[in-house]
Amino acid sequence: MLSFSVQNTVDIEKPIQPSSILSQSILRKSASKRIIHLAISLGFMLRSFIIYYDLTIEDGIIKASSNLSKYYAIWKLIYSFVFPCSLIALIFNSNHYIEFLNIWTNIVHRNENIINAYITSNRKFIYRIILMAFIYEAAVNVIQLIQLVDMITRNNFSMYFQVIRIGSQVLVSISIVFGWSLFVYFILETCIYIHSTFILIDNHFDNKKHNQLDSNNIEQIILARSTYSESIKLISCAEKLLSFLITGFYIYYVGYCLGIIGQFSVSEGTFMDVLTVIFRLLGETIYIGSITHYLVHINKLSDKIFEKVYSLTLNRSRTVEYNDEINLFLLRVGRNDVGFRFANLFVMTPAFVSSLATISLTLVLTLPSLLH
């Protein structure tokens, strides 16, 4: 794979391995991580059963709610069952993740210092994102728990029902708070591992020593092309593992946010209602914004390489064979089809995300008028 020298480097280190709980569980490196993985999945499933109970049982909490609240609850019920099943499926599809790490290790071979520096710096930023997501999710679930306790107390449910219902809700809340944080961390960490391979190619072309190489040195371009090709395989492995999970997340997110706005549109519209909607939408933006940014950044890094390769064509002292290698590289990079595919159909590019955001915003703006 691609190898180049860097000034003032230290001894080559081993590449930093994934640290997320889900990755440790998938790789079977820790029994405790596997238990946490399964416990969180079961917690989400428990929420689906609780919602089903509240929808169907005569004294269920959602039974007497508005139709919009029922549809909103059904949406959460479906995803509360699908999402944990997708999390558990990661264990059975561990071969894709193992292949992902094997390809990545081969790509970064002998360039561990650069890769480790990139991953370490980006992890620090991811930690901040996860902390904000954790605080938001904890606040929402504490508020919902307080509202549940107040509702149960006012309706004079039996003590047995109160203990079971509140106890189960506490378990669900813990699972949701930790589950979403672990899910987002796993996705973002996987993305920065993909980013690191393109950063490696980018650094190769930025390396000052590259310009001092023999102008007829075809081997360097072949190595860069090979690394680019392996990076595409890396993305393919990630898609096989995460495509259904990420696509489901986006579909759920759109419905979830529409439900939040829909509930507000049929509420009394007090100042507190407005603050609640703003807080929840800003909180949900942490999830969708961070995941979208990191997924789209894969395509942006790929496109960035095009300019670096194109600049090599400006040197007229290159041989015909060297120019042929450059042109082959340009032909591949210029297709602009490298990146994570949404539902295995569309590459997540800035243009695609803009179109998706426009459609979502249109739905959000028309929903209140449709409800009224």
C-alpha positions as CSV (number, residue, x, y, z in Angstrom):
1,M,0.0,0.0,0.0
2,L,0.9,3.7,-0.2
3,S,4.0,4.6,1.8
4,F,5.8,7.9,2.1
5,S,8.2,9.5,4.5
6,V,7.4,12.3,6.9
7,Q,9.9,14.6,8.6
8,N,10.6,14.2,12.3
9,T,8.6,11.0,12.6
10,V,8.8,8.7,15.6
11,D,9.0,5.0,15.6
12,I,6.2,3.4,13.7
13,E,3.3,2.5,16.0
14,K,0.5,0.0,15.6
15,P,-2.6,1.4,14.0
16,I,-5.3,2.6,16.5
17,Q,-8.1,0.0,16.7
18,P,-11.8,0.9,17.0
19,S,-12.8,1.7,20.6
20,S,-16.6,1.8,20.5
21,I,-18.5,-0.7,22.5
22,L,-20.4,-2.0,19.5
23,S,-17.2,-2.6,17.6
24,Q,-15.7,-4.5,20.5
25,S,-18.9,-6.6,20.7
26,I,-18.9,-7.3,17.0
27,L,-15.3,-8.4,17.1
28,R,-16.0,-10.6,20.2
29,K,-13.1,-8.9,22.0
30,S,-15.0,-8.4,25.2
31,A,-17.8,-10.4,26.8
32,S,-18.9,-7.4,28.9
33,K,-19.3,-5.2,25.7
34,R,-21.4,-8.0,24.1
35,I,-23.6,-8.0,27.2
36,I,-24.1,-4.2,27.0
37,H,-24.8,-4.5,23.3
38,L,-27.5,-7.1,23.8
39,A,-28.9,-5.4,26.9
40,I,-29.4,-2.1,25.0
41,S,-31.1,-4.0,22.1
42,L,-33.5,-5.7,24.6
43,G,-34.2,-2.3,26.2
44,F,-35.4,-0.9,22.8
45,M,-37.5,-4.0,22.3
46,L,-39.0,-3.5,25.7
47,R,-40.1,0.0,24.6
48,S,-41.9,-1.5,21.6
49,F,-43.9,-3.8,23.9
50,I,-44.7,-1.0,26.3
51,I,-46.0,1.2,23.4
52,Y,-48.0,-1.7,22.1
53,Y,-49.5,-2.2,25.5
54,D,-50.4,1.5,25.9
55,L,-52.0,1.4,22.4
56,T,-54.1,-1.7,22.8
57,I,-55.0,-2.2,26.4
58,E,-58.2,-0.5,27.6
59,D,-56.4,1.4,30.4
60,G,-53.3,2.0,28.3
61,I,-51.9,5.5,28.5
62,I,-52.0,6.2,24.8
63,K,-55.5,4.7,24.3
64,A,-57.3,8.0,25.0
65,S,-54.8,10.1,23.1
66,S,-55.4,11.9,19.8
67,N,-55.1,10.1,16.5
68,L,-51.8,12.0,15.7
69,S,-50.3,10.8,19.0
70,K,-51.3,7.2,18.1
71,Y,-49.7,7.4,14.7
72,Y,-46.6,8.9,16.3
73,A,-46.6,6.1,18.9
74,I,-47.0,3.4,16.1
75,W,-44.0,4.9,14.3
76,K,-41.9,4.7,17.4
77,L,-43.2,1.1,18.0
78,I,-42.1,-0.1,14.6
79,Y,-38.7,1.4,14.8
80,S,-38.2,0.4,18.4
81,F,-38.4,-3.2,17.2
82,V,-36.6,-2.8,13.9
83,F,-33.6,-0.8,15.4
84,P,-32.5,-3.4,18.0
85,C,-32.9,-6.2,15.5
86,S,-30.5,-4.3,13.2
87,L,-28.1,-3.8,16.1
88,I,-28.1,-7.5,16.9
89,A,-27.7,-8.3,13.1
90,L,-24.3,-6.5,13.4
91,I,-23.1,-9.5,15.4
92,F,-24.1,-12.0,12.7
93,N,-22.6,-9.8,10.0
94,S,-19.3,-9.5,11.8
95,N,-17.5,-10.9,8.8
96,H,-18.1,-7.6,6.9
97,Y,-16.6,-5.6,9.8
98,I,-13.6,-8.0,10.1
99,E,-13.0,-7.6,6.3
100,F,-13.4,-3.8,6.7
101,L,-10.6,-3.7,9.4
102,N,-8.4,-6.1,7.4
103,I,-8.5,-3.9,4.3
104,W,-8.0,-0.7,6.4
105,T,-4.9,-2.3,8.1
106,N,-3.4,-3.2,4.8
107,I,-4.0,0.4,3.5
108,V,-2.4,2.1,6.4
109,H,0.6,-0.2,6.7
110,R,3.8,1.7,7.3
111,N,1.9,5.0,7.6
112,E,0.5,4.4,11.1
113,N,1.9,7.7,12.6
114,I,-0.1,9.8,10.2
115,I,-3.3,7.7,10.5
116,N,-3.1,7.5,14.3
117,A,-2.7,11.3,14.5
118,Y,-5.7,11.8,12.3
119,I,-7.9,9.3,14.2
120,T,-6.9,10.7,17.6
121,S,-7.7,14.3,16.8
122,N,-11.0,13.4,15.2
123,R,-12.0,11.1,18.1
124,K,-11.7,14.1,20.5
125,F,-14.3,16.0,18.4
126,I,-16.6,12.9,18.3
127,Y,-16.4,12.7,22.1
128,R,-17.9,16.2,22.3
129,I,-20.7,15.2,19.9
130,I,-21.5,12.1,21.9
131,L,-21.5,14.1,25.1
132,M,-24.0,16.6,23.7
133,A,-26.2,13.7,22.4
134,F,-26.0,12.0,25.8
135,I,-27.0,15.1,27.7
136,Y,-29.9,15.8,25.3
137,E,-31.2,12.3,25.4
138,A,-30.9,12.1,29.2
139,A,-32.8,15.4,29.6
140,V,-35.6,14.2,27.2
141,N,-36.0,10.9,29.0
142,V,-36.0,12.4,32.5
143,I,-38.7,14.8,31.4
144,Q,-40.8,12.0,29.9
145,L,-40.3,9.9,33.0
146,I,-41.6,12.7,35.2
147,Q,-44.6,13.2,32.9
148,L,-45.3,9.5,33.1
149,V,-45.2,9.4,36.9
150,D,-47.5,12.4,37.1
151,M,-50.0,10.9,34.6
152,I,-50.0,7.5,36.4
153,T,-50.5,9.2,39.8
154,R,-53.3,11.3,38.6
155,N,-55.2,8.4,37.0
156,N,-55.1,6.3,40.2
157,F,-53.6,3.2,38.7
158,S,-52.9,0.3,41.1
159,M,-49.6,0.3,43.0
160,Y,-48.6,-2.9,41.2
161,F,-49.2,-1.3,37.8
162,Q,-47.3,1.8,38.9
163,V,-44.2,-0.1,40.0
164,I,-44.1,-2.3,36.8
165,R,-44.8,0.6,34.5
166,I,-42.4,3.1,36.0
167,G,-39.7,0.4,36.5
168,S,-39.9,-0.7,32.9
169,Q,-39.8,2.9,31.7
170,V,-36.6,3.5,33.7
171,L,-35.0,0.5,32.0
172,V,-36.1,1.7,28.6
173,S,-34.8,5.2,29.3
174,I,-31.4,3.9,30.3
175,S,-31.3,1.8,27.1
176,I,-32.3,4.7,24.9
177,V,-29.8,7.2,26.5
178,F,-26.9,4.8,26.1
179,G,-28.1,3.1,22.9
180,W,-28.3,6.2,20.8
181,S,-24.9,7.4,22.0
182,L,-23.3,4.1,21.2
183,F,-24.9,3.9,17.8
184,V,-23.8,7.4,16.8
185,Y,-20.3,6.8,18.1
186,F,-20.0,3.6,16.2
187,I,-21.1,5.2,12.9
188,L,-18.9,8.2,13.3
189,E,-15.9,6.1,14.2
190,T,-16.4,3.9,11.2
191,C,-16.5,7.0,9.0
192,I,-13.2,8.5,10.3
193,Y,-11.5,5.2,9.6
194,I,-12.7,5.5,6.0
195,H,-11.7,9.2,6.0
196,S,-8.2,8.3,7.1
197,T,-7.4,6.3,3.9
198,F,-8.3,9.3,1.7
199,I,-6.3,11.6,4.0
200,L,-3.4,9.3,3.4
201,I,-3.6,9.7,-0.4
202,D,-4.1,13.5,0.1
203,N,-1.0,13.7,2.3
204,H,0.9,11.8,-0.3
205,F,0.3,14.4,-3.0
206,D,1.0,17.2,-0.5
207,N,4.3,15.7,0.6
208,K,7.1,18.1,-0.5
209,K,9.3,15.1,-1.2
210,H,6.9,13.9,-3.8
211,N,7.8,16.9,-6.0
212,Q,11.4,16.0,-5.7
213,L,10.9,12.5,-7.0
214,D,12.1,11.4,-10.5
215,S,9.5,12.9,-12.9
216,N,9.3,9.5,-14.5
217,N,8.6,7.6,-11.3
218,I,5.4,5.8,-12.2
219,E,5.5,3.6,-9.1
220,Q,4.2,6.4,-6.9
221,I,1.1,6.9,-9.0
222,I,0.4,3.2,-9.2
223,L,0.6,3.0,-5.4
224,A,-1.8,5.9,-5.0
225,R,-4.2,4.3,-7.5
226,S,-4.0,1.1,-5.6
227,T,-4.7,2.8,-2.3
228,Y,-7.7,4.6,-3.9
229,S,-9.1,1.3,-5.2
230,E,-8.7,-0.3,-1.8
231,S,-10.5,2.6,-0.2
232,I,-13.5,2.0,-2.4
233,K,-13.5,-1.6,-1.3
234,L,-13.4,-0.3,2.3
235,I,-16.5,1.7,1.7
236,S,-18.2,-1.3,0.1
237,C,-17.6,-3.3,3.3
238,A,-19.1,-0.5,5.4
239,E,-22.2,-0.4,3.2
240,K,-22.8,-4.1,3.5
241,L,-22.6,-3.8,7.3
242,L,-24.4,-0.4,7.9
243,S,-26.6,0.4,4.9
244,F,-29.9,-1.0,6.3
245,L,-29.2,0.5,9.8
246,I,-28.4,4.0,8.4
247,T,-31.2,4.0,5.9
248,G,-33.7,3.0,8.6
249,F,-32.3,5.7,10.9
250,Y,-32.9,8.4,8.2
251,I,-36.5,7.2,7.5
252,Y,-37.3,7.1,11.2
253,Y,-35.8,10.5,11.8
254,V,-38.0,12.2,9.2
255,G,-41.1,10.6,10.6
256,Y,-40.0,11.4,14.2
257,C,-39.4,15.1,13.5
258,L,-42.7,15.3,11.6
259,G,-44.4,13.8,14.7
260,I,-42.8,16.4,17.0
261,I,-44.0,19.2,14.8
262,G,-47.4,17.6,14.3
263,Q,-47.9,17.3,18.0
264,F,-47.0,21.0,18.5
265,S,-49.4,22.1,15.7
266,V,-52.4,20.5,17.5
267,S,-51.3,21.7,21.0
268,E,-52.3,25.0,22.7
269,G,-49.1,26.6,21.3
270,T,-47.9,28.0,24.6
271,F,-44.5,29.5,25.1
272,M,-43.4,26.3,26.8
273,D,-44.6,24.2,23.9
274,V,-42.5,26.3,21.5
275,L,-39.4,25.9,23.7
276,T,-40.0,22.2,23.9
277,V,-40.2,21.8,20.1
278,I,-37.1,23.9,19.5
279,F,-35.2,22.0,22.1
280,R,-36.1,18.6,20.7
281,L,-35.5,19.6,17.1
282,L,-32.1,21.0,18.0
283,G,-31.3,17.9,19.9
284,E,-32.3,15.6,17.0
285,T,-30.1,17.7,14.8
286,I,-27.1,16.5,16.7
287,Y,-27.8,13.0,15.5
288,I,-28.7,13.7,11.9
289,G,-26.3,16.6,11.4
290,S,-23.2,14.7,12.7
291,I,-24.0,11.4,10.9
292,T,-24.8,13.2,7.6
293,H,-21.6,15.4,7.8
294,Y,-19.3,12.4,8.3
295,L,-21.0,10.3,5.6
296,V,-20.9,13.1,3.0
297,H,-17.3,13.9,3.9
298,I,-16.3,10.6,2.4
299,N,-17.4,11.9,-1.0
300,K,-15.8,15.3,-0.5
301,L,-12.4,13.8,0.4
302,S,-12.6,11.6,-2.7
303,D,-13.3,14.6,-4.9
304,K,-10.5,16.6,-3.3
305,I,-8.0,14.1,-4.6
306,F,-9.1,14.9,-8.2
307,E,-7.6,18.4,-8.0
308,K,-4.3,16.9,-6.6
309,V,-4.1,14.4,-9.4
310,Y,-5.0,16.9,-12.1
311,S,-2.2,19.3,-11.0
312,L,0.3,16.6,-12.0
313,T,-0.8,16.9,-15.6
314,L,0.6,20.4,-15.7
315,N,4.2,19.2,-15.7
316,R,5.2,18.7,-19.3
317,S,8.4,16.8,-18.4
318,R,6.5,13.6,-17.6
319,T,6.9,10.6,-19.8
320,V,4.1,9.1,-21.9
321,E,3.7,6.2,-19.5
322,Y,3.5,8.5,-16.5
323,N,0.9,10.6,-18.2
324,D,-1.1,7.4,-19.0
325,E,-1.1,6.5,-15.3
326,I,-2.2,10.0,-14.4
327,N,-5.0,9.9,-17.0
328,L,-6.2,6.5,-15.7
329,F,-6.3,7.9,-12.2
330,L,-8.2,11.0,-13.3
331,L,-10.7,8.9,-15.2
332,R,-11.6,6.9,-12.1
333,V,-11.6,9.8,-9.6
334,G,-13.5,12.1,-12.1
335,R,-16.6,9.8,-12.0
336,N,-17.6,11.3,-8.7
337,D,-19.3,8.1,-7.6
338,V,-17.2,7.3,-4.5
339,G,-18.9,7.6,-1.2
340,F,-21.5,5.9,1.1
341,R,-24.6,4.9,-0.7
342,F,-28.0,5.8,0.8
343,A,-30.1,2.6,0.6
344,N,-27.4,1.2,-1.7
345,L,-28.8,3.4,-4.4
346,F,-27.5,7.0,-4.2
347,V,-24.1,8.3,-3.3
348,M,-24.4,10.7,-0.4
349,T,-23.0,13.9,-1.9
350,P,-23.6,17.5,-0.8
351,A,-26.1,17.9,-3.7
352,F,-28.0,14.7,-2.7
353,V,-28.2,15.9,0.9
354,S,-29.4,19.3,-0.2
355,S,-32.2,17.8,-2.2
356,L,-33.2,15.5,0.7
357,A,-33.2,18.4,3.1
358,T,-35.4,20.5,0.7
359,I,-38.0,17.7,0.5
360,S,-38.0,17.2,4.2
361,L,-38.4,20.9,4.8
362,T,-41.3,21.0,2.4
363,L,-43.0,18.2,4.3
364,V,-42.4,20.1,7.6
365,L,-43.9,23.3,6.3
366,T,-47.0,21.7,4.8
367,L,-47.7,19.4,7.8
368,P,-49.5,22.0,10.0
369,S,-51.8,23.1,7.2
370,L,-52.6,19.4,6.4
371,L,-53.5,18.7,10.0
372,H,-55.8,21.7,10.3
